[in-house]
Amino acid sequence: MAAHLTFKERERFKQRLHLSLRNAGLDPKSPSQIRIAFVGKNNSSNISLTAIHRWLGGESLPDSQNMKTVADICNVCPEWLRSGQT
């Protein structure tokens, strides 16, 4: 999903993600803490720490279902988290 995004767009996603996680009481430097919250929201999820690490680094963006789960964890709109727009 992030392949067509510019470096700036990926950096802005990363900044929104980090801000949202902090506001939700999660440490953006702790993929394992985020995975625990993720699995708590989506019991059937088998998300890898590598995937979360890539999201946190702005290397890739979650697919639409995972974006919704991350947004739910952070109590933000998935579209805002992805693009900065509502």
C-alpha angles and dihedrals in degrees: 000000000000095000093090094045122097122240090255092052091051091047091051090050089050091051093048090047094050092046092048093048092050090049088052091053096254127127111239088204091062113074090175092057090049091048090054090052090045094052090045089058095040109032094186093053122116098185116169126231087232091060091049091047089053091050091049091050094048090241093123140001126232118259115255096272093046090045089056091051093048090048090050090052090051095040093234135119113272092224091052091049091050101041110005090247129106 
